[in-house]
């Protein structure tokens, strides 16, 4: 999963630099002048661009292609608001649970992710340079922002949402294609085997374990 690797590299790059700045390892003082001898702007900017491009491809191209193969159209989720509203209205008539999930996903995170990707590609946006607070006894690296959020927080939050989206929507679309009397149930987190932590299993639609239904949740991917 390339975007997961990129997210980890962003976090490690920032954490390492912030630590070295705080410890004074890359700080040089010449009288009242302060110089930071390590510059991570170029590498951090490159990794953030990779992350935005990668996550956008996952949900726009990868998931849209997969759901199309499963006879579900989610393309409207990535269009302008009028087209999105028409698509949601049509989907609510046939699959209200998925419609609600997509609507909340767009409100909570996907629109912000896609807008950040569009700003990068078409509006000449780039990650701001790292700045430094020299007002205290020690120099502190100030983390740049993406869409109003600290870059490491943005990356981790978006990675988590994308992972949940991929799993939830894929499971739902497959479930919709299952022939009676088979459906899927969700294995409680505490009952999943550590060596094979499967989330779903087959069950009988009538007389089996409780049917899983897709719903928007705020729990992390690892706790879902």
Secondary structure, 3 states (H helix, E strand, C coil): CHHHHHHHHHHHHHHHHHHHHHHCCCEEEECCEEEECCCCHHHHHHHHHHHHHHHHHHHHHHHHHHHHHCCCCCHHHHCCHHHHHHHHHHHHHHCHHHHHHHHHHHHHHHHHHHHHHHHHHHCCCCCCCCEEECCCCCCEEECCEECCEEHHHHHHHHHHHHHHHHHHHHHHHHHHHCCCCEEEEECCHHHCECCECCCEEEEECCCCCCCCCCCCCCCCHHHC
